[in-house]
């Protein structure tokens, strides 16, 4: 891996971290009622941004054998406008 591709990877990770932090901050500013309308509990904001809402943004597993042993790599979920 060249030094330029390492730098590009590092910068991309920083951008994704900032986008995640922005989405968490935006959702945190919502009232409990607004969050409820989106199907998100305040305690689950971070997980909703990183992994999606179970059964809405990500399908629920068919049975316990299909549950991931650990969360998969985070994926950025767009929040939408208020």
C-alpha positions as CSV (number, residue, x, y, z in Angstrom):
1,X,0.0,0.0,0.0
2,X,1.5,3.3,-1.0
3,X,1.9,6.2,1.4
4,X,-0.7,8.2,-0.7
5,X,-3.3,5.5,-0.4
6,X,-2.7,5.2,3.4
7,X,-3.2,9.0,3.8
8,X,-6.3,8.9,1.7
9,X,-7.7,6.0,3.8
10,X,-6.9,7.9,7.0
11,X,-8.6,11.1,5.7
12,X,-11.7,9.1,4.6
13,X,-12.0,7.6,8.1
14,X,-11.9,11.0,9.6
15,X,-14.6,12.3,7.3
16,X,-16.9,9.3,8.1
17,X,-16.3,9.9,11.8
18,X,-17.4,13.5,11.4
19,X,-20.5,12.5,9.5
20,X,-21.4,10.0,12.2
21,X,-20.9,12.6,14.9
22,X,-23.0,15.1,13.0
23,X,-25.9,12.6,12.6
24,X,-25.8,11.7,16.3
25,X,-25.8,15.4,17.3
26,X,-28.7,16.1,14.9
27,X,-30.8,13.2,16.3
28,X,-29.9,14.1,19.9
29,X,-31.4,17.6,19.3
30,X,-34.8,16.0,18.4
31,X,-37.5,15.7,21.1
32,X,-38.5,12.3,22.5
33,X,-41.7,12.6,20.5
34,X,-39.9,13.2,17.2
35,X,-37.5,10.3,17.9
36,X,-40.5,8.1,18.7
37,X,-42.0,9.0,15.3
38,X,-38.8,7.9,13.7
39,X,-38.9,4.6,15.6
40,X,-35.8,5.5,17.7
41,X,-35.4,5.6,21.4
42,X,-33.0,8.2,22.8
43,X,-30.7,5.5,24.2
44,X,-30.5,3.9,20.8
45,X,-29.5,7.0,18.7
46,X,-25.8,5.9,18.2
47,X,-26.8,2.3,17.2
48,X,-29.4,3.7,14.8
49,X,-26.9,5.9,13.1
50,X,-24.2,3.2,12.9
51,X,-26.3,0.1,12.1
52,X,-29.8,1.3,11.1
53,X,-33.1,0.7,12.9
54,X,-33.8,-3.0,13.4
55,X,-36.6,-4.2,11.1
56,X,-36.6,-0.9,9.3
57,X,-33.2,0.0,7.9
58,X,-31.9,-3.5,8.5
59,X,-34.0,-6.7,8.3
60,X,-34.5,-8.6,11.5
61,X,-32.8,-12.0,11.6
62,X,-35.1,-15.0,10.9
63,X,-33.9,-16.8,14.1
64,X,-31.3,-16.5,16.8
65,X,-28.8,-18.5,14.7
66,X,-28.8,-15.6,12.2
67,X,-27.9,-13.0,14.9
68,X,-24.4,-11.5,14.4
69,X,-22.0,-12.5,17.1
70,X,-20.8,-8.9,17.1
71,X,-21.9,-5.8,15.3
72,X,-20.8,-5.7,11.7
73,X,-18.6,-2.8,10.5
74,X,-20.5,0.5,10.9
75,X,-22.5,1.8,8.0
76,X,-23.6,5.3,7.7
77,X,-27.3,5.7,7.6
78,X,-28.7,9.0,6.3
79,X,-30.8,10.9,8.8
80,X,-33.0,13.0,6.6
81,X,-34.2,16.5,7.3
82,X,-36.4,17.6,10.1
